[in-house]
Amino acid sequence: MKAIVSEKGQVTIPKKLRDSLGIRPGDVLEFVEEEGKLVGRKILDRDPFEGLRGIISLPASVDEIIEEMRGGPYDL
């Protein structure tokens, strides 16, 4: 795919690439040069694992599950 650089140095990322890479309006991209090539990377505002928090429902608290896995409570 090709794009033309405007007088202001702007380039439009083709829609097919934006869609496949999940680039949305307002996203921040970082550009670096690597071995003579221009490389753009999407900057994530948050931890990618944060979106997974709370999607699994557990039958008990994590502490209770670990205690059961270890064979019960220990007296120290």
PyMOL Python script that loads the backbone (N, CA, C, O; Angstrom):
from pymol import cmd

cmd.read_pdbstr("""\
ATOM      1  N   MET A   1       0.839  -1.177   0.000  1.00  0.00           N
ATOM      2  CA  MET A   1       0.000   0.000   0.000  1.00  0.00           C
ATOM      3  C   MET A   1       0.881   1.236   0.000  1.00  0.00           C
ATOM      4  O   MET A   1       1.974   1.248   0.566  1.00  0.00           O
ATOM      5  N   LYS A   2       0.391   2.241  -0.629  1.00  0.00           N
ATOM      6  CA  LYS A   2       1.143   3.489  -0.736  1.00  0.00           C
ATOM      7  C   LYS A   2       0.348   4.637  -0.142  1.00  0.00           C
ATOM      8  O   LYS A   2      -0.882   4.607  -0.094  1.00  0.00           O
ATOM      9  N   ALA A   3       1.078   5.655   0.310  1.00  0.00           N
ATOM     10  CA  ALA A   3       0.463   6.881   0.799  1.00  0.00           C
ATOM     11  C   ALA A   3       1.371   8.033   0.395  1.00  0.00           C
ATOM     12  O   ALA A   3       2.581   7.856   0.260  1.00  0.00           O
ATOM     13  N   ILE A   4       0.801   9.190   0.205  1.00  0.00           N
ATOM     14  CA  ILE A   4       1.560  10.369  -0.197  1.00  0.00           C
ATOM     15  C   ILE A   4       1.742  11.278   1.015  1.00  0.00           C
ATOM     16  O   ILE A   4       0.801  11.527   1.768  1.00  0.00           O
ATOM     17  N   VAL A   5       2.959  11.764   1.188  1.00  0.00           N
ATOM     18  CA  VAL A   5       3.265  12.687   2.280  1.00  0.00           C
ATOM     19  C   VAL A   5       2.839  14.083   1.852  1.00  0.00           C
ATOM     20  O   VAL A   5       3.212  14.556   0.779  1.00  0.00           O
ATOM     21  N   SER A   6       2.046  14.743   2.713  1.00  0.00           N
ATOM     22  CA  SER A   6       1.577  16.098   2.396  1.00  0.00           C
ATOM     23  C   SER A   6       2.698  17.108   2.648  1.00  0.00           C
ATOM     24  O   SER A   6       3.758  16.762   3.169  1.00  0.00           O
ATOM     25  N   GLU A   7       2.445  18.360   2.268  1.00  0.00           N
ATOM     26  CA  GLU A   7       3.426  19.428   2.507  1.00  0.00           C
ATOM     27  C   GLU A   7       3.721  19.598   3.989  1.00  0.00           C
ATOM     28  O   GLU A   7       4.815  20.026   4.358  1.00  0.00           O
ATOM     29  N   LYS A   8       2.758  19.267   4.842  1.00  0.00           N
ATOM     30  CA  LYS A   8       2.939  19.378   6.291  1.00  0.00           C
ATOM     31  C   LYS A   8       3.587  18.127   6.890  1.00  0.00           C
ATOM     32  O   LYS A   8       3.782  18.053   8.104  1.00  0.00           O
ATOM     33  N   GLY A   9       3.923  17.143   6.043  1.00  0.00           N
ATOM     34  CA  GLY A   9       4.543  15.922   6.536  1.00  0.00           C
ATOM     35  C   GLY A   9       3.536  14.901   7.024  1.00  0.00           C
ATOM     36  O   GLY A   9       3.905  13.945   7.706  1.00  0.00           O
ATOM     37  N   GLN A  10       2.282  15.086   6.690  1.00  0.00           N
ATOM     38  CA  GLN A  10       1.230  14.181   7.143  1.00  0.00           C
ATOM     39  C   GLN A  10       1.011  13.053   6.142  1.00  0.00           C
ATOM     40  O   GLN A  10       1.150  13.229   4.931  1.00  0.00           O
ATOM     41  N   VAL A  11       0.666  11.896   6.683  1.00  0.00           N
ATOM     42  CA  VAL A  11       0.370  10.726   5.861  1.00  0.00           C
ATOM     43  C   VAL A  11      -0.933  10.123   6.361  1.00  0.00           C
ATOM     44  O   VAL A  11      -1.156  10.033   7.568  1.00  0.00           O
ATOM     45  N   THR A  12      -1.783   9.713   5.446  1.00  0.00           N
ATOM     46  CA  THR A  12      -3.013   9.022   5.811  1.00  0.00           C
ATOM     47  C   THR A  12      -2.740   7.523   5.792  1.00  0.00           C
ATOM     48  O   THR A  12      -2.299   6.977   4.781  1.00  0.00           O
ATOM     49  N   ILE A  13      -3.002   6.867   6.908  1.00  0.00           N
ATOM     50  CA  ILE A  13      -2.833   5.416   6.988  1.00  0.00           C
ATOM     51  C   ILE A  13      -4.040   4.787   6.305  1.00  0.00           C
ATOM     52  O   ILE A  13      -5.177   5.085   6.671  1.00  0.00           O
ATOM     53  N   PRO A  14      -3.814   3.926   5.320  1.00  0.00           N
ATOM     54  CA  PRO A  14      -4.940   3.310   4.617  1.00  0.00           C
ATOM     55  C   PRO A  14      -5.908   2.606   5.565  1.00  0.00           C
ATOM     56  O   PRO A  14      -5.485   1.985   6.540  1.00  0.00           O
ATOM     57  N   LYS A  15      -7.210   2.702   5.278  1.00  0.00           N
ATOM     58  CA  LYS A  15      -8.253   2.148   6.141  1.00  0.00           C
ATOM     59  C   LYS A  15      -8.051   0.669   6.421  1.00  0.00           C
ATOM     60  O   LYS A  15      -8.250   0.220   7.550  1.00  0.00           O
ATOM     61  N   LYS A  16      -7.662  -0.087   5.418  1.00  0.00           N
ATOM     62  CA  LYS A  16      -7.451  -1.529   5.607  1.00  0.00           C
ATOM     63  C   LYS A  16      -6.411  -1.783   6.701  1.00  0.00           C
ATOM     64  O   LYS A  16      -6.589  -2.676   7.529  1.00  0.00           O
ATOM     65  N   LEU A  17      -5.331  -1.005   6.706  1.00  0.00           N
ATOM     66  CA  LEU A  17      -4.305  -1.152   7.739  1.00  0.00           C
ATOM     67  C   LEU A  17      -4.811  -0.676   9.096  1.00  0.00           C
ATOM     68  O   LEU A  17      -4.576  -1.333  10.110  1.00  0.00           O
ATOM     69  N   ARG A  18      -5.512   0.474   9.124  1.00  0.00           N
ATOM     70  CA  ARG A  18      -6.057   0.970  10.396  1.00  0.00           C
ATOM     71  C   ARG A  18      -6.971  -0.066  11.025  1.00  0.00           C
ATOM     72  O   ARG A  18      -6.897  -0.326  12.226  1.00  0.00           O
ATOM     73  N   ASP A  19      -7.836  -0.660  10.203  1.00  0.00           N
ATOM     74  CA  ASP A  19      -8.776  -1.659  10.719  1.00  0.00           C
ATOM     75  C   ASP A  19      -8.047  -2.899  11.213  1.00  0.00           C
ATOM     76  O   ASP A  19      -8.352  -3.399  12.295  1.00  0.00           O
ATOM     77  N   SER A  20      -7.092  -3.404  10.444  1.00  0.00           N
ATOM     78  CA  SER A  20      -6.411  -4.643  10.842  1.00  0.00           C
ATOM     79  C   SER A  20      -5.516  -4.445  12.055  1.00  0.00           C
ATOM     80  O   SER A  20      -5.280  -5.388  12.810  1.00  0.00           O
ATOM     81  N   LEU A  21      -5.011  -3.221  12.253  1.00  0.00           N
ATOM     82  CA  LEU A  21      -4.141  -2.943  13.400  1.00  0.00           C
ATOM     83  C   LEU A  21      -4.889  -2.341  14.587  1.00  0.00           C
ATOM     84  O   LEU A  21      -4.293  -2.100  15.637  1.00  0.00           O
ATOM     85  N   GLY A  22      -6.182  -2.098  14.428  1.00  0.00           N
ATOM     86  CA  GLY A  22      -6.976  -1.539  15.527  1.00  0.00           C
ATOM     87  C   GLY A  22      -6.626  -0.102  15.843  1.00  0.00           C
ATOM     88  O   GLY A  22      -6.720   0.318  16.996  1.00  0.00           O
ATOM     89  N   ILE A  23      -6.225   0.655  14.844  1.00  0.00           N
ATOM     90  CA  ILE A  23      -5.891   2.074  15.053  1.00  0.00           C
ATOM     91  C   ILE A  23      -7.170   2.891  14.915  1.00  0.00           C
ATOM     92  O   ILE A  23      -7.844   2.845  13.885  1.00  0.00           O
ATOM     93  N   ARG A  24      -7.490   3.630  15.957  1.00  0.00           N
ATOM     94  CA  ARG A  24      -8.721   4.418  16.010  1.00  0.00           C
ATOM     95  C   ARG A  24      -8.391   5.908  16.134  1.00  0.00           C
ATOM     96  O   ARG A  24      -7.280   6.258  16.532  1.00  0.00           O
ATOM     97  N   PRO A  25      -9.331   6.781  15.800  1.00  0.00           N
ATOM     98  CA  PRO A  25      -9.095   8.219  15.986  1.00  0.00           C
ATOM     99  C   PRO A  25      -8.728   8.512  17.440  1.00  0.00           C
ATOM    100  O   PRO A  25      -9.375   8.023  18.366  1.00  0.00           O
ATOM    101  N   GLY A  26      -7.692   9.309  17.624  1.00  0.00           N
ATOM    102  CA  GLY A  26      -7.238   9.666  18.966  1.00  0.00           C
ATOM    103  C   GLY A  26      -6.126   8.775  19.488  1.00  0.00           C
ATOM    104  O   GLY A  26      -5.487   9.118  20.483  1.00  0.00           O
ATOM    105  N   ASP A  27      -5.872   7.634  18.843  1.00  0.00           N
ATOM    106  CA  ASP A  27      -4.771   6.766  19.265  1.00  0.00           C
ATOM    107  C   ASP A  27      -3.444   7.490  19.050  1.00  0.00           C
ATOM    108  O   ASP A  27      -3.313   8.322  18.153  1.00  0.00           O
ATOM    109  N   VAL A  28      -2.469   7.159  19.886  1.00  0.00           N
ATOM    110  CA  VAL A  28      -1.145   7.763  19.787  1.00  0.00           C
ATOM    111  C   VAL A  28      -0.201   6.745  19.147  1.00  0.00           C
ATOM    112  O   VAL A  28      -0.135   5.586  19.557  1.00  0.00           O
ATOM    113  N   LEU A  29       0.528   7.212  18.129  1.00  0.00           N
ATOM    114  CA  LEU A  29       1.515   6.367  17.466  1.00  0.00           C
ATOM    115  C   LEU A  29       2.905   6.922  17.741  1.00  0.00           C
ATOM    116  O   LEU A  29       3.095   8.136  17.812  1.00  0.00           O
ATOM    117  N   GLU A  30       3.869   6.033  17.896  1.00  0.00           N
ATOM    118  CA  GLU A  30       5.265   6.420  18.069  1.00  0.00           C
ATOM    119  C   GLU A  30       6.002   6.002  16.804  1.00  0.00           C
ATOM    120  O   GLU A  30       5.823   4.884  16.321  1.00  0.00           O
ATOM    121  N   PHE A  31       6.828   6.892  16.264  1.00  0.00           N
ATOM    122  CA  PHE A  31       7.597   6.579  15.067  1.00  0.00           C
ATOM    123  C   PHE A  31       9.075   6.533  15.402  1.00  0.00           C
ATOM    124  O   PHE A  31       9.592   7.411  16.091  1.00  0.00           O
ATOM    125  N   VAL A  32       9.752   5.505  14.912  1.00  0.00           N
ATOM    126  CA  VAL A  32      11.194   5.364  15.095  1.00  0.00           C
ATOM    127  C   VAL A  32      11.807   4.913  13.774  1.00  0.00           C
ATOM    128  O   VAL A  32      11.115   4.393  12.899  1.00  0.00           O
ATOM    129  N   GLU A  33      13.099   5.116  13.646  1.00  0.00           N
ATOM    130  CA  GLU A  33      13.824   4.629  12.481  1.00  0.00           C
ATOM    131  C   GLU A  33      14.560   3.365  12.891  1.00  0.00           C
ATOM    132  O   GLU A  33      15.280   3.354  13.889  1.00  0.00           O
ATOM    133  N   GLU A  34      14.381   2.320  12.134  1.00  0.00           N
ATOM    134  CA  GLU A  34      15.079   1.054  12.384  1.00  0.00           C
ATOM    135  C   GLU A  34      15.696   0.580  11.080  1.00  0.00           C
ATOM    136  O   GLU A  34      14.992   0.194  10.146  1.00  0.00           O
ATOM    137  N   GLU A  35      17.015   0.614  11.030  1.00  0.00           N
ATOM    138  CA  GLU A  35      17.753   0.154   9.852  1.00  0.00           C
ATOM    139  C   GLU A  35      17.261   0.815   8.565  1.00  0.00           C
ATOM    140  O   GLU A  35      17.064   0.151   7.547  1.00  0.00           O
ATOM    141  N   GLY A  36      17.068   2.133   8.627  1.00  0.00           N
ATOM    142  CA  GLY A  36      16.657   2.881   7.452  1.00  0.00           C
ATOM    143  C   GLY A  36      15.176   2.794   7.114  1.00  0.00           C
ATOM    144  O   GLY A  36      14.747   3.282   6.068  1.00  0.00           O
ATOM    145  N   LYS A  37      14.390   2.174   7.995  1.00  0.00           N
ATOM    146  CA  LYS A  37      12.946   2.042   7.761  1.00  0.00           C
ATOM    147  C   LYS A  37      12.189   2.835   8.814  1.00  0.00           C
ATOM    148  O   LYS A  37      12.615   2.925   9.965  1.00  0.00           O
ATOM    149  N   LEU A  38      11.063   3.406   8.410  1.00  0.00           N
ATOM    150  CA  LEU A  38      10.186   4.107   9.337  1.00  0.00           C
ATOM    151  C   LEU A  38       9.234   3.084   9.949  1.00  0.00           C
ATOM    152  O   LEU A  38       8.511   2.392   9.232  1.00  0.00           O
ATOM    153  N   VAL A  39       9.239   2.994  11.262  1.00  0.00           N
ATOM    154  CA  VAL A  39       8.383   2.033  11.959  1.00  0.00           C
ATOM    155  C   VAL A  39       7.463   2.799  12.890  1.00  0.00           C
ATOM    156  O   VAL A  39       7.920   3.602  13.703  1.00  0.00           O
ATOM    157  N   GLY A  40       6.165   2.551  12.772  1.00  0.00           N
ATOM    158  CA  GLY A  40       5.180   3.187  13.650  1.00  0.00           C
ATOM    159  C   GLY A  40       4.599   2.160  14.596  1.00  0.00           C
ATOM    160  O   GLY A  40       4.254   1.052  14.185  1.00  0.00           O
ATOM    161  N   ARG A  41       4.491   2.525  15.865  1.00  0.00           N
ATOM    162  CA  ARG A  41       3.932   1.630  16.875  1.00  0.00           C
ATOM    163  C   ARG A  41       2.809   2.340  17.617  1.00  0.00           C
ATOM    164  O   ARG A  41       2.913   3.517  17.960  1.00  0.00           O
ATOM    165  N   LYS A  42       1.742   1.604  17.855  1.00  0.00           N
ATOM    166  CA  LYS A  42       0.623   2.138  18.617  1.00  0.00           C
ATOM    167  C   LYS A  42       1.006   2.147  20.090  1.00  0.00           C
ATOM    168  O   LYS A  42       1.467   1.137  20.620  1.00  0.00           O
ATOM    169  N   ILE A  43       0.820   3.269  20.744  1.00  0.00           N
ATOM    170  CA  ILE A  43       1.111   3.401  22.171  1.00  0.00           C
ATOM    171  C   ILE A  43      -0.160   3.067  22.941  1.00  0.00           C
ATOM    172  O   ILE A  43      -1.209   3.670  22.714  1.00  0.00           O
ATOM    173  N   LEU A  44      -0.060   2.110  23.846  1.00  0.00           N
ATOM    174  CA  LEU A  44      -1.220   1.728  24.662  1.00  0.00           C
ATOM    175  C   LEU A  44      -1.260   2.601  25.906  1.00  0.00           C
ATOM    176  O   LEU A  44      -0.261   2.743  26.610  1.00  0.00           O
ATOM    177  N   ASP A  45      -2.420   3.180  26.169  1.00  0.00           N
ATOM    178  CA  ASP A  45      -2.586   4.046  27.336  1.00  0.00           C
ATOM    179  C   ASP A  45      -2.664   3.263  28.634  1.00  0.00           C
ATOM    180  O   ASP A  45      -2.408   3.800  29.711  1.00  0.00           O
ATOM    181  N   ARG A  46      -3.019   1.997  28.525  1.00  0.00           N
ATOM    182  CA  ARG A  46      -3.199   1.220  29.748  1.00  0.00           C
ATOM    183  C   ARG A  46      -2.573  -0.152  29.576  1.00  0.00           C
ATOM    184  O   ARG A  46      -2.214  -0.557  28.470  1.00  0.00           O
ATOM    185  N   ASP A  47      -2.453  -0.840  30.663  1.00  0.00           N
ATOM    186  CA  ASP A  47      -1.916  -2.189  30.671  1.00  0.00           C
ATOM    187  C   ASP A  47      -2.861  -3.097  29.889  1.00  0.00           C
ATOM    188  O   ASP A  47      -4.052  -3.135  30.197  1.00  0.00           O
ATOM    189  N   PRO A  48      -2.371  -3.826  28.891  1.00  0.00           N
ATOM    190  CA  PRO A  48      -3.270  -4.667  28.095  1.00  0.00           C
ATOM    191  C   PRO A  48      -3.961  -5.747  28.916  1.00  0.00           C
ATOM    192  O   PRO A  48      -5.030  -6.221  28.532  1.00  0.00           O
ATOM    193  N   PHE A  49      -3.372  -6.143  30.035  1.00  0.00           N
ATOM    194  CA  PHE A  49      -3.983  -7.160  30.887  1.00  0.00           C
ATOM    195  C   PHE A  49      -5.098  -6.591  31.759  1.00  0.00           C
ATOM    196  O   PHE A  49      -5.923  -7.337  32.285  1.00  0.00           O
ATOM    197  N   GLU A  50      -5.121  -5.270  31.909  1.00  0.00           N
ATOM    198  CA  GLU A  50      -6.147  -4.627  32.734  1.00  0.00           C
ATOM    199  C   GLU A  50      -7.539  -4.915  32.187  1.00  0.00           C
ATOM    200  O   GLU A  50      -8.491  -5.047  32.956  1.00  0.00           O
ATOM    201  N   GLY A  51      -7.664  -5.014  30.876  1.00  0.00           N
ATOM    202  CA  GLY A  51      -8.956  -5.302  30.270  1.00  0.00           C
ATOM    203  C   GLY A  51      -9.469  -6.695  30.585  1.00  0.00           C
ATOM    204  O   GLY A  51     -10.654  -6.976  30.408  1.00  0.00           O
ATOM    205  N   LEU A  52      -8.593  -7.564  31.046  1.00  0.00           N
ATOM    206  CA  LEU A  52      -8.997  -8.930  31.381  1.00  0.00           C
ATOM    207  C   LEU A  52      -9.494  -9.058  32.821  1.00  0.00           C
ATOM    208  O   LEU A  52     -10.122 -10.054  33.180  1.00  0.00           O
ATOM    209  N   ARG A  53      -9.213  -8.051  33.636  1.00  0.00           N
ATOM    210  CA  ARG A  53      -9.588  -8.107  35.045  1.00  0.00           C
ATOM    211  C   ARG A  53     -11.093  -8.275  35.202  1.00  0.00           C
ATOM    212  O   ARG A  53     -11.875  -7.518  34.628  1.00  0.00           O
ATOM    213  N   GLY A  54     -11.490  -9.274  35.984  1.00  0.00           N
ATOM    214  CA  GLY A  54     -12.878  -9.474  36.323  1.00  0.00           C
ATOM    215  C   GLY A  54     -13.689 -10.278  35.327  1.00  0.00           C
ATOM    216  O   GLY A  54     -14.902 -10.402  35.498  1.00  0.00           O
ATOM    217  N   ILE A  55     -13.061 -10.837  34.277  1.00  0.00           N
ATOM    218  CA  ILE A  55     -13.844 -11.588  33.299  1.00  0.00           C
ATOM    219  C   ILE A  55     -14.084 -13.033  33.720  1.00  0.00           C
ATOM    220  O   ILE A  55     -14.932 -13.717  33.147  1.00  0.00           O
ATOM    221  N   ILE A  56     -13.335 -13.500  34.726  1.00  0.00           N
ATOM    222  CA  ILE A  56     -13.525 -14.860  35.220  1.00  0.00           C
ATOM    223  C   ILE A  56     -14.209 -14.786  36.580  1.00  0.00           C
ATOM    224  O   ILE A  56     -13.763 -14.053  37.463  1.00  0.00           O
ATOM    225  N   SER A  57     -15.289 -15.541  36.749  1.00  0.00           N
ATOM    226  CA  SER A  57     -15.919 -15.564  38.072  1.00  0.00           C
ATOM    227  C   SER A  57     -15.467 -16.842  38.778  1.00  0.00           C
ATOM    228  O   SER A  57     -15.558 -17.942  38.235  1.00  0.00           O
ATOM    229  N   LEU A  58     -14.988 -16.663  39.979  1.00  0.00           N
ATOM    230  CA  LEU A  58     -14.468 -17.779  40.773  1.00  0.00           C
ATOM    231  C   LEU A  58     -15.496 -18.207  41.813  1.00  0.00           C
ATOM    232  O   LEU A  58     -16.272 -17.382  42.296  1.00  0.00           O
ATOM    233  N   PRO A  59     -15.505 -19.494  42.162  1.00  0.00           N
ATOM    234  CA  PRO A  59     -16.462 -19.972  43.146  1.00  0.00           C
ATOM    235  C   PRO A  59     -16.128 -19.534  44.575  1.00  0.00           C
ATOM    236  O   PRO A  59     -16.970 -19.623  45.469  1.00  0.00           O
ATOM    237  N   ALA A  60     -14.895 -19.061  44.783  1.00  0.00           N
ATOM    238  CA  ALA A  60     -14.457 -18.614  46.112  1.00  0.00           C
ATOM    239  C   ALA A  60     -13.403 -17.532  45.900  1.00  0.00           C
ATOM    240  O   ALA A  60     -13.031 -17.235  44.765  1.00  0.00           O
ATOM    241  N   SER A  61     -12.922 -16.943  47.001  1.00  0.00           N
ATOM    242  CA  SER A  61     -11.875 -15.935  46.882  1.00  0.00           C
ATOM    243  C   SER A  61     -10.567 -16.617  46.477  1.00  0.00           C
ATOM    244  O   SER A  61     -10.402 -17.823  46.665  1.00  0.00           O
ATOM    245  N   VAL A  62      -9.659 -15.848  45.930  1.00  0.00           N
ATOM    246  CA  VAL A  62      -8.365 -16.394  45.518  1.00  0.00           C
ATOM    247  C   VAL A  62      -7.653 -17.004  46.721  1.00  0.00           C
ATOM    248  O   VAL A  62      -7.064 -18.079  46.612  1.00  0.00           O
ATOM    249  N   ASP A  63      -7.703 -16.329  47.865  1.00  0.00           N
ATOM    250  CA  ASP A  63      -7.060 -16.854  49.071  1.00  0.00           C
ATOM    251  C   ASP A  63      -7.641 -18.218  49.463  1.00  0.00           C
ATOM    252  O   ASP A  63      -6.900 -19.126  49.840  1.00  0.00           O
ATOM    253  N   GLU A  64      -8.959 -18.355  49.374  1.00  0.00           N
ATOM    254  CA  GLU A  64      -9.595 -19.631  49.720  1.00  0.00           C
ATOM    255  C   GLU A  64      -9.196 -20.740  48.742  1.00  0.00           C
ATOM    256  O   GLU A  64      -8.969 -21.880  49.146  1.00  0.00           O
ATOM    257  N   ILE A  65      -9.116 -20.404  47.486  1.00  0.00           N
ATOM    258  CA  ILE A  65      -8.734 -21.396  46.475  1.00  0.00           C
ATOM    259  C   ILE A  65      -7.294 -21.847  46.685  1.00  0.00           C
ATOM    260  O   ILE A  65      -7.005 -23.042  46.608  1.00  0.00           O
ATOM    261  N   ILE A  66      -6.387 -20.908  46.949  1.00  0.00           N
ATOM    262  CA  ILE A  66      -4.986 -21.261  47.185  1.00  0.00           C
ATOM    263  C   ILE A  66      -4.856 -22.105  48.443  1.00  0.00           C
ATOM    264  O   ILE A  66      -4.105 -23.080  48.470  1.00  0.00           O
ATOM    265  N   GLU A  67      -5.589 -21.728  49.486  1.00  0.00           N
ATOM    266  CA  GLU A  67      -5.565 -22.499  50.735  1.00  0.00           C
ATOM    267  C   GLU A  67      -6.018 -23.935  50.473  1.00  0.00           C
ATOM    268  O   GLU A  67      -5.410 -24.876  50.984  1.00  0.00           O
ATOM    269  N   GLU A  68      -7.061 -24.108  49.697  1.00  0.00           N
ATOM    270  CA  GLU A  68      -7.554 -25.453  49.366  1.00  0.00           C
ATOM    271  C   GLU A  68      -6.527 -26.218  48.536  1.00  0.00           C
ATOM    272  O   GLU A  68      -6.327 -27.413  48.751  1.00  0.00           O
ATOM    273  N   MET A  69      -5.883 -25.552  47.602  1.00  0.00           N
ATOM    274  CA  MET A  69      -4.874 -26.200  46.769  1.00  0.00           C
ATOM    275  C   MET A  69      -3.681 -26.667  47.598  1.00  0.00           C
ATOM    276  O   MET A  69      -3.068 -27.689  47.290  1.00  0.00           O
ATOM    277  N   ARG A  70      -3.356 -25.923  48.642  1.00  0.00           N
ATOM    278  CA  ARG A  70      -2.222 -26.270  49.494  1.00  0.00           C
ATOM    279  C   ARG A  70      -2.581 -27.297  50.555  1.00  0.00           C
ATOM    280  O   ARG A  70      -1.707 -27.756  51.289  1.00  0.00           O
ATOM    281  N   GLY A  71      -3.840 -27.663  50.646  1.00  0.00           N
ATOM    282  CA  GLY A  71      -4.233 -28.698  51.592  1.00  0.00           C
ATOM    283  C   GLY A  71      -4.796 -28.195  52.886  1.00  0.00           C
ATOM    284  O   GLY A  71      -4.848 -28.952  53.855  1.00  0.00           O
ATOM    285  N   GLY A  72      -5.214 -26.977  52.952  1.00  0.00           N
ATOM    286  CA  GLY A  72      -5.845 -26.463  54.156  1.00  0.00           C
ATOM    287  C   GLY A  72      -4.985 -25.426  54.857  1.00  0.00           C
ATOM    288  O   GLY A  72      -3.853 -25.155  54.454  1.00  0.00           O
ATOM    289  N   PRO A  73      -5.550 -24.848  55.924  1.00  0.00           N
ATOM    290  CA  PRO A  73      -4.822 -23.788  56.656  1.00  0.00           C
ATOM    291  C   PRO A  73      -3.662 -24.366  57.460  1.00  0.00           C
ATOM    292  O   PRO A  73      -3.698 -25.504  57.929  1.00  0.00           O
ATOM    293  N   TYR A  74      -2.644 -23.544  57.595  1.00  0.00           N
ATOM    294  CA  TYR A  74      -1.479 -23.945  58.377  1.00  0.00           C
ATOM    295  C   TYR A  74      -1.371 -23.055  59.602  1.00  0.00           C
ATOM    296  O   TYR A  74      -1.552 -21.841  59.511  1.00  0.00           O
ATOM    297  N   ASP A  75      -1.079 -23.649  60.735  1.00  0.00           N
ATOM    298  CA  ASP A  75      -0.840 -22.880  61.961  1.00  0.00           C
ATOM    299  C   ASP A  75       0.664 -22.631  62.055  1.00  0.00           C
ATOM    300  O   ASP A  75       1.468 -23.564  62.035  1.00  0.00           O
ATOM    301  N   LEU A  76       1.018 -21.375  62.158  1.00  0.00           N
ATOM    302  CA  LEU A  76       2.445 -21.040  62.247  1.00  0.00           C
ATOM    303  C   LEU A  76       2.838 -20.753  63.654  1.00  0.00           C
ATOM    304  O   LEU A  76       4.001 -20.452  63.922  1.00  0.00           O
TER     305      LEU A  76
END
""", "prot")
cmd.dss("prot")
cmd.show_as("cartoon", "prot")
cmd.util.cbc("prot")
cmd.orient("prot")
